Amino acid sequence: MTSSTYALEIAPTFTMNANATAGPIHQIFTPTLLIDFKHTDQGDMIAIEDLHQTKTGTITENQTMTRYDIINQRYAS
């Protein structure tokens, strides 16, 4: 028994550590690369797909500021 199609999937793992003003950031990325080996009527073919990785998000920092001048105006009124 033989096969005319083979697929190779490469999935490296990248770890990112960073210190930002909003705090420490720790992210892990695992993009995948797919390589297909095919035998067709037109001959042997190697197809390489792009690396795919999607990670969405935001870094936020919240600060609370007390405006004593506004508090004093509120009490005065």
Secondary structure, DSSP 8 states (H G I E B T S, - for coil): ---SEEEEEE---EEEEEEETTEEEEEEE--BEEEEEEEETTEEEEEE---B---------------HHHHHHHHH-
